[in-house]
């Protein structure tokens, strides 16, 4: 009986792989970090080959550590950082330029132009998104326009483009499958979420030839097999690839949020709050996005989503750029050493503000500093800032839904912070539930693969791990929240829009 599922979780700062049993137990893990490139302020890039190699190495590391025979693995599932845009040669698979990361702001001026020319509502009606540098379509356009000869080669059919899911799938299958699942397609500004296909009008508007784009597919099913000769994965040749989803939709699935109204927040490099809205898309009136959650067996589930661009990355900033802490967990320890934030608020708008503000020109700000401010206050303000931005998202969701949420399911690396989870519960005034295994993104990818491999016949049959921890509200944070709003105003529209 093939009772194991391998999940590849390709993130913004590292690539991970986790081997699960079909009951959701973690058997082994592998993780390989890779470099971030910041060629200009507000620009973020990855080396596509380094990203790919780190993921393949992580998978090999995981399987080797597990002691499980490759033949006992039922299927492989993929989860990935979304919106990051890549361009590569169809004949050789060699990347054309670096990948433009989802956080990158280089196309902000073009997005402002789209807004000023009145395209916002037309884009939103088809895609559920707003014109913003966050999304992949304008990144594809930039690559085609700024890499010498790229547009000419694209028009001749020599190049392919895609998000990280399609880049991984192309390479895992030896260049035989160029496809992208609905949850990734819907983050491009080019995909009609109602017809579930590429929109010719939007492709023309963004000047992205449709011939470059991957084939849209459901999130579970036959996505090919691992090809012979894939570096590091020779032992996995022939392994079926049966599930694929953008990391945030994968986490929603892994949290078991299968019913309308259920929601989760992932505390990762960014924070991403998703609410299942069922089989009909809901148009937000409060600055949220309407996206495809997943497509299974001909039925599409939609979500409302809000994003905080810099969450866990603000903790990394304290560690890597400021040198205030040696490891991420130090932030939690220091935050609990002071009774309050000392009047300090940190707005981590390093690459702008996402929902519900959509300010591409906001920048990070620290306000309320005094001579008595310590690194403990800055650590506490950083964690509190993550919770405040999440509360802003959930308040917008509650307005769209017309009711208060009953609870929040939390996951992601920063959710291990007891301080952050308790502060979040206090701010929201509802329980925050953290599962025993916080790797819900990888588990979601594994679940989609398990469905595709026939281990279960429906999502409702998938086991949900017990245990975990529930944080109940203890303190009224409304006064501090009002101060946060003042701090937020200081960060908005800091950069001047490019002409």
N, C-alpha and C positions, 0 to 999 in steps of 0.2 A: 504494500500500500504506500503510495507516494504521499507522505504526510507533511512535507515541508514546503514553504513558500519563500522565495528570495525576493527581497525588495531593494531596489536601488533608489536612494534618496539624494538626488543631486541638488545641493544647496548653494547659497550665494558665496559662502566662505570655505566650504569643505564639501567633499563627496562622501557619502556614507552608504553602507550596505548592511542590511539586517536579515538574518535568517530566522523565520518564525516557524513554529509548529502550527497546524491548522486550528489549534485552540487559542492561538494568540500569544504563546509563550516565546520569549526571545531566547534563541539558542546560541547565537554568536553575532558579533558586530565587527565592522571594519570601518575605518575613517581615515581619509587623507585630505589635509588642507591644501589649498592652492592660493596663488598670489592674486592680490587685487592691484589693478593699475589705475592711477589717477593722473592722466596726462595734463589735465587742466582743471581748475576749480569747477566742481559740479559735474565733471566727466568721470565715468566709471567703466572700466573695461576688464574683460577676461581673455586669456589666451585659450582659444577653443581646444587646441591639442592638449594643453596642460589640464584643462577641465575634464576632457575625455579620459586621459590617462589616469587621472586621480580617481575617477569613478570605476574604471576597470580594475585598478589596483585594489580599491576598497572592496570590490566584489570578491576578488580572488583571496584577499586577506580574510574576509568573513567566512567564506566556504572552507578555507584551510583550517581556520580556528575551530570550526564547528565539529570537525570529524565526521560529518555526514557525507555519505557517498553522493556524488552529483546525480546519479540515477534515481535517488530517493526524493529529489526535489521536483514537485509537481509542475511549477511554473514560476516565471519571473514577472514582477511588476515594476513599473517605473513611476517615480514621482520627481518633480523638478521645480527649480526656481522658474517662475513664469516671466513673460515679457522680454527676457533677454534675447537679443536678436543676433542671428548668425547668417553668414553667407559662405557657401563653399562650392568647389568645382564638382560638377556632375560626373566627370570622367575619372577623376582621381580621388575625390573626397577631401582634398586639401582645402583648409579654410582660406577665405579671401579676406584678409584683415582680421582684427580682433573682434570678439563679440562685444556688442554694446549692452551693458547691464541694465536691468530694469530701473535701477536707481538713477541712471544717467540723465542729465538735464539738457543735453546739447541741442535737442530739437524743440526747446521751449518757444523760440521765436516763431517757428513755423506753426506750432499749435496756437499761439496767440493770433497769428494771421488767419487761421481757419475760423477761430472764434469771431474775429472782427469782420470776416467776410460772410458771416451768418450761417455757417455750416453746423453749429453745435446741435441744434435740434434734429437735423436730418441724420447726423451721425448717431445721436442717442437713440433715435427711433429704430434704427436698424441693429445697432450693436449693444445698446444698453450702457455705453461708455460715454465719456466726455473727451474732447480733444485735449490731450495732455501728453507730455513727453514720456510719461510712465510706460505707455503702451508700445507694442512692437512695430506697428505699421510705419510710423515716422522714422524709426531707427533703420528699417529696411531701406527706406528712401534715402536716408543720409549715407548709408554704406554705398548704395548704387551711385550716388552723386559725387562722393568724395574719394573713392578708391579708383585710381586711374584705369580706365577701360572697362570698369565693372558694368556700367549700364549697357554698353555695346555688347558685351559678352552675354549679359542676361537676356537681351532681346534676341540673340542667336540661339538661346536655349542651352548655353554652356554652364549656367550656374543654377544653384538651388538655394533657397533661403528657408529658415525655420526658427522655431524656438528650441530650447534645450531638449525637449522631449523628442522632437523629430531628428535633431542632431545625434542623440544617443541611439535612437531606433535605427537610423540609417547606418551607423557604424556597427551596432550589434548584429545587424542582419547582413553585414558585408555589402552594403549599398543596394540591397534589393527592395527595401521598403522605405518610401518617402511619404510618411503619414504623420498627422498630428491629431490628437483627440480633441473633442468638443471643448473641454474645459481650458485647454491652451489656445485653441483657435479663437475663442471668444474674447481673448485679451489682446487682440492685434489691431483693433479699429477697422478691420477688413472683413469681418465675419458677421453674417446676418443670423442672429440668434433665434429668429423665428423660422426661417427656412433651413437653417443648419447647413449653410454653404457660403462660399466666398461671394462677396458682393461686387459685381463688376463696376458699378458706379463709384464705390469707395476705392477700389483698386486704381481706377483712373484718377480720382481726386488726389490720392496720395502718390500717384505715379509709381506703382509697384506692379510689374507685369504678373498677371495671374499664373503664367506658365512656371514661375519660380516656386509657387506655394505648394505645401504638402497636401495630400488627400485627407479631408476631414473624416474621422472615424469615431465610433462609439468608444466608451472608456473600458469596455471589457469584451474580449473576443480574441480572434486569431490575428495577432499582430506580427506573425513571423516567428522565426527561431534564431537562436544564437548561431552565427555562421562559424564554420571551421576556420581556425587561424586568427580569430579575434585576440589581440594581445592580452596576455594574462588569464584569458578565459578559455584556453584550449580544452580544459576538462569539462567545460559546460556546453560544448558544441552540441547543437540539436535541442537545447532546452527551450521549451515553448515560451514565448512572450505573450502574456494573456491579459495584461492590465496596464493602464497608463492614465495619469491624471496630473494636472498642475498641483503643486504641493498643498495649496490651501483647500482645494476641493477634496484632495486625498485625505487631509486631516479631518474635514467635516464627515467624510464617509467613515474614516477610522474611528471617529467618536460615536458612531452609530446614530447620527442625526438624520434619520430617514423620514421623519414626520415633519410636515409644515410647522413652522414656529420654533423648531429646535435650532440652537445656535452654539457656536464655539468661537473662541479666540485663541489664535496661535501666537505665542510670545517667542518669536525667533529674531532674525536679523531685523525684520520689521514685525509689526503686529497686524494680523489680518482677522477681521471679524466677519463670519459668514452666517447667514440665516437661511435655512431651507424654506422656500416659499411654495413648494409643490410643483405641479405640472404646468402652471401658468406663470409667465414672467410678470413681476410687479415693478412698475415704474416708480422710482423713488422721487419724492418731492423734497427731499432733504439732503441732497448731495451724495447719495450712495450710488453704487453701480448695480446694474442688473446683469447677471451672468448665467451661463450654463453651469450647473453643478456637476451633472454627469448624464450620459445617455446610456441606457441599458435596455436591451431587448426591444428597441423601437420606442421606448418611453423616455422623455426628457424631464429631468428635475432641474428647476431653476433656483437661484439664490440671490439674495441681496448681499452686497459686500462693501466693507469699508476698510481702508488701509492706513496704517501708520508706517511711513517709509523708514524711519530709524527708531528701533526699539532696542533689541539686543546689541545693535551696532553702536549705540551710545555708551553701553557698558564697555565695549571693545575700545571705544575712543578714550575712556578714562584710563584703560590699561595700556594701549599701544601708543597713543599720541601724547597723552599727558603724563603717563607713568605714575598715576596716583595709586594704582593697585597692581599686584603681580598676577593675579588670576581673577576670573569673573566672580567667583564665589566670595572674594574679599569685599566686593561691593555690598553684598548682603550683610556681612559681619559688621562693616563700618556703619552702615545705615542704622543698625540697631543700637549703636553706641551713643546716639544722641536722641533726646526726647522728641525733637521735631526737626523741621528743615532749617530752622534758624532764619526763616524769611526768604530762603533761597529757592528759586524756581528755574528749572532747566527745560527749555523748549528745544527738542532735538530735531529741528527742521534743517538738518545739514544739507539735504537735497530737496528742499521744499516741503510743503504740507499736502497730504493726500486728503481723503474724505474726512469730514464733510466740507472742508474749506477750499481745496483745489487751488492752492496758491503756489505756482511754480517758482515764484520769486521770493518766497519766505526763506529765511536762513536761521541757523541755530542761534539761541540767545540764552544767556544766564543773567538773571536779574535778582536784585535784593542782596547783593554781596555787601558785607561789612568787614571791618578789620577782624572781627571775631569768627568769620567763616572758616571752617576747617574742611579737610578732605572728606570727613565723615558727612558733613552737611551736603557737599557736592554729590557724594554717592547716594545719599538719601533723596536728594532732589532729582537725580537721574532716574531712580526707580519710580519715584512718585510721578515723574513726567510721563513715563510709559503708561501708568495707570490712568492719568488724567486724559491722555489722548485716546485711550481705549474707551473711557467713559463718554467722551465726546461722540465717538462712533455709535455707541450703544444708545445714547440719547436720541440720535438721528434715526436709528432703527425703530425705537419705541414710538417715535412720532409717525413713521411710515406705517407701522403695524397698528397704531391706535391703542396700544396697551403696553403695560410694563412687562418686561421679561421676568419669568419666574426664577431663572437661574442661568449661570454662565458655565459652560464646559471649557476648561483651559488645558492647553498643551504647549509643547515647544520648550526649548532649552531654558529660557528665563522663567518658566513656570515652576521650576524647582525652588525658586525664591519664596520662602514662607512669608517674608516681609511684604513682597510685592503682591502675593495672592491675598493676604489679609487686608492690605490697603485697598486693593481692588474691590473686595467684598464690601468694605466700609463705604467706598465712594458710590457703588451701585446700589447699596441697600438690599442686595439679594445674595444668596449663597454662590460661591465660586467652587466648582467641583473639578478637582485634578485627579485624573486616573492614575492607577498604580504604575502603569507603563505610559510614559509621556511621549513615546515615539509613535504618535498616532498618524503622522504623515506616512511613514513607512508602512505601518499596519494597514492604512487605507489602500495603498498601492498593492500590498499583499492580498487584501480582501478582493480587490477588483480582479487580480490574477487568479485567485481561487475560484471566483465565480466563472471566469472564462475557461478554467480548466475543469469545471464541473464538480468541484468539491462541495459546493452548495448550489441550490437551485434558485435562491432569492436572498436579498440582503438580510431579511428577517431571520434567516437560519444561521447567520454569522455569529459566533460567540462573542460576547462582550466581557472583557476582563472585569472582575470585581476589585474590591480594595480601593486604594486611592485615599484621598483626603478631601473633606468638605470644609471650607472656610465660611463661617457665618458672620454677618456684620456685627461689629462691636462698638464702633465710634462714629459719630456724626462728622462728616468731613465737608459739609456744605460751605462753611466759611473759607476753608482752604481752597475749595474748588472755585469760588468766586475770585480769589486772588490769582489762581491759575489762568483764568480768562483774561485778566489784566496783563499777565506776563505774555500770553499768546499774542496779544495785539502788538507787543513790541517786536515780535519776530516777523510779522506779516509784511509782505511787499518790500523786503529790505533791499534786494537787488533791483536795479532798474531794468525794465524790459529792453531787450536789444532792439535797435531800429530795424 
